[in-house]
């Protein structure tokens, strides 16, 4: 448990994790960039689709004869 560790051990563990994370971030950078770009494109496409659906729902359409 983290509470049982001394302050020096906690600091050493934190530093080690940050160094490891830093090394992995350089490898994962292109993937993260692609994920951010894909998310932005997906958000824009979803917004356009929502606007198209809303516009379509606003159009008043007459029901065919015999339908209620």
C-alpha positions as CSV (number, residue, x, y, z in Angstrom):
1,X,0.0,0.0,0.0
2,X,1.3,3.5,-0.8
3,X,0.6,4.8,2.7
4,X,3.1,2.3,4.1
5,X,5.9,3.6,1.9
6,X,8.3,6.3,3.1
7,X,8.5,9.7,1.4
8,X,11.9,8.9,-0.2
9,X,10.6,5.6,-1.6
10,X,7.4,7.3,-2.9
11,X,9.6,10.0,-4.6
12,X,11.9,7.4,-6.2
13,X,8.9,5.4,-7.5
14,X,7.3,8.5,-8.9
15,X,10.5,9.6,-10.7
16,X,10.9,6.1,-12.1
17,X,7.3,6.0,-13.4
18,X,7.7,9.5,-14.9
19,X,10.9,8.5,-16.7
20,X,9.3,5.3,-18.1
21,X,6.2,7.2,-19.1
22,X,8.4,9.8,-20.9
23,X,10.2,7.2,-22.9
24,X,6.9,5.6,-23.9
25,X,5.3,8.9,-24.9
26,X,7.9,9.5,-27.6
27,X,6.9,6.1,-29.1
28,X,3.2,6.7,-28.7
29,X,3.3,10.3,-29.9
30,X,2.3,9.5,-33.5
31,X,-0.6,7.3,-32.4
32,X,-1.9,9.9,-29.9
33,X,-1.7,12.5,-32.7
34,X,-3.7,10.3,-35.0
35,X,-6.3,9.6,-32.3
36,X,-6.7,13.4,-31.7
37,X,-7.1,14.1,-35.4
38,X,-9.5,11.2,-35.8
39,X,-11.6,12.4,-32.9
40,X,-11.7,15.9,-34.3
41,X,-12.9,14.6,-37.7
42,X,-15.4,12.3,-36.1
43,X,-16.8,15.2,-34.0
44,X,-17.2,17.4,-37.1
45,X,-18.9,14.6,-39.1
46,X,-21.2,13.8,-36.2
47,X,-22.2,17.5,-36.0
48,X,-22.9,17.6,-39.7
49,X,-25.0,14.5,-39.5
50,X,-27.0,15.9,-36.5
51,X,-27.7,19.1,-38.4
52,X,-28.9,17.1,-41.4
53,X,-31.2,14.9,-39.2
54,X,-32.6,18.0,-37.5
55,X,-33.3,19.7,-40.8
56,X,-35.0,16.6,-42.1
57,X,-37.1,16.3,-39.0
58,X,-38.2,20.0,-39.4
59,X,-39.7,19.3,-42.8
60,X,-43.4,18.8,-42.5
61,X,-44.6,15.9,-44.6
62,X,-48.1,15.0,-45.3
63,X,-49.1,11.4,-44.5
64,X,-50.2,9.2,-47.4
65,X,-54.0,8.7,-47.7
66,X,-55.4,6.1,-45.3
67,X,-52.5,6.4,-42.8
68,X,-53.2,8.1,-39.4
